[in-house]
Amino acid sequence: MRFLIRLLGALWLTTLIVSVGFAWYEVHQERRRLEDDLQRRATLTADAVREASERLVIRGAKTGYDRVLARFGRADRAIAIYDAFGSVIDTTPEVRKGLGSISPLVGEAIQKNAPARGFASVAGRTKLVYVLPLQDNDRPVGAAAVLIDAEPLDEIEWDLWSRTGVRFGVLMLLVTGTTWLTVRWSVTRPVARIAEWTRQLKTGRPLAPPPDADASLFGSLATEVTGLARTLARVRLAAAEEARLRLAGESLWTEERLKQFVEIRFGERPIYVVSNREPLSHVREGRSIVEVQPASGLVTALEPIMLACGGVWVAHGSGSADRVVGDRVGLPTRDPTYTLRRVWLDQQEEAGYYYGFANEGLWPLCHIVHERPQFRADDWEQYRRVNQRFAETLAEEMEKVEHPVVLAQDYHFALLPQLVKQLRPDARVALFWHIPWPNFEAFGICPWQDEILLGLLGADLIGFHTQFHCNNFLETVERTIEGRIDWESFSVVRGRHVTAVRPFPISVAPAETDTDLGADRATLRKELGVRAEWLGIGVERVDYTKGLPERIRAIRRFFERWPEMRERVVFAQIASPSRTQIPRYRALQEEVREAVRALNEDLGERGWEPIVYRERHHDHAEIRRYYRAADFCMVTSLHDGMNLVAKEYVAAQDDDEGSLILSRFTGASRELRDAWLVNPYDMEDMAAAIHDALTADPDERRSRMSRLRSHVREYNIYGWAGMLAAELARIPQPSLQRG
Ligand code: F6P
């Protein structure tokens, strides 16, 4: 109520000031116009009276004035004629008795021999008086006064002020009414609803903000409240989960447990993650800027850790609108818990470091997929420069933190550990290599193998997904550079520096059980226009390591061998375009498109397409819907460090109904033994696996998935990070002196 009174008070005052201001100006102008008009009339009349009476006065006539007075006098216009001494000679009758008040004006006109004017009250009414001297050879001999009734001027002025008063009154009523209604509809009611919504949120129920909460007025409030509610819900969930686990006597890794663990081990020090791919890019879409989460297993894995622990994530700003948004961004945007620090690369650097050395050199070198690596000196030079740049940016970010903890990611940053140690010897540095490490002969073809190994060995800890890759790495070091391998503790000793080499099989965050899985299946199939009994799913970046053409061949073979399965099975392939500047990737894109087209053309029938191909970027939420809708998922990489799609699919199967067909050449196959394991080079094997998965005894299928799900739940991403942190914490704190 007080707000309404204050608002109305302000509006009334403003309206009053504006109305009075305008009214005053209007009255002033009108009065001037009327006065000018009276003056003009008085001047004309006075000139005429002078002409008619001047001779009479010069002659000293005593009579004859009545004709002049009768001719020019009127009800609203009186005339008086004076002699040289200012005495009245004759006058129109209505003013005869009240002329005393104009004597000073008459005296002034005669004395100065010039016209005089002014207002005076004559016989009880206000008059405009204009006195003109009568002259004989320029000498004053008398005066003629014209008195025009000026009372209407006051009346008009009064009239204007009263109209202003009425106008102001009406305006006040309207302003009061509309303000009251507007405040009630646009503020009081929405605020009450927002309050009610906030109350509901506090109970942990995820509700959308009320629809009538004007975004421009309440938008940021709604965002803040939603953020608070989300945090509250997360904390509640974590506490509930912790309590549940305590009761159950289990020791599952959760977001909360990881946070506490990292805090205990490293104090409140922020964690510094370095990766090439940023967790979120800003991309131009027409005139707007949208947020895009890249298709990257690395991002899927690291984001939950940053959400749990906070810190700084240094990455290449590669989005088309990243520079517009800036080089430091709080993430997640709605409720920031960590900072993304972007590093800008020019075209030449990106071409040499990312497309060239990392993806045309190291990527095929480490994946045994018969793709010849390309090693160019220019690319190597850019790779070195960019590693240096990232190390410097990191040092800048860590300036004020003692003993910082750095988690570098992947084959883009083989040189970074050594560079960081040179700049910050007190830092504890871990590098996780997300792709396979080949045997030493294969690695030996890299012209800069020594530099790469020395760069990596700057780290205190190097992680791979499997023990097999750790062994390959240690053997490569043993055969390539000077240093001692301690096979007991799986570490490399060079001088006083020790690098531990350990397997940490990466994983995903445990999935939340949100909606009804059965309903999800039905809705998505309807959206896809799929009427088939079974839906299969594949989710990949279009990369030659993923075995996409091999999978399509296997699906063709499956329908050829079991024709009765036609129209009963549809396979949805989500294909995210990747590294398209590299010709090999563009060629693969074409090859896959063509294989899908040919298969659909050869086997498809009216109303049934064997493969639904979706070639675009899909965000996590969209992909998750596919996972939940699918009866089976195919992961057929020819060689893969881990492959998180396999684990994501398993995590999404709340009702244990799905089946996973998994390449035995993925890191994931070492853990997910209950999947249908296949050799992706063997088309018959893969086709048979699809058939087996679909026709298996439902109990067997469910128990396989149930075991897979417990494994992924138990060995989740928080556990991965926890193990990594535990291993890093075991490393003695390096000295404080900086390089
Ligand atoms: O595993 C290697 C990796 O870096 C993963 O993080 C991710 O799946 C993929 O490569 C992403 O590739 P890019 O960042 O080049 O698109």
Boltz pocket constraint, residues with backbone or C-beta under 6 A from the ligand:
constraints:
  - pocket:
      binder: B
      contacts: [[A, 276], [A, 277], [A, 295], [A, 296], [A, 297], [A, 298], [A, 299], [A, 410], [A, 434], [A, 435], [A, 578], [A, 579], [A, 641]]
      max_distance: 6.0
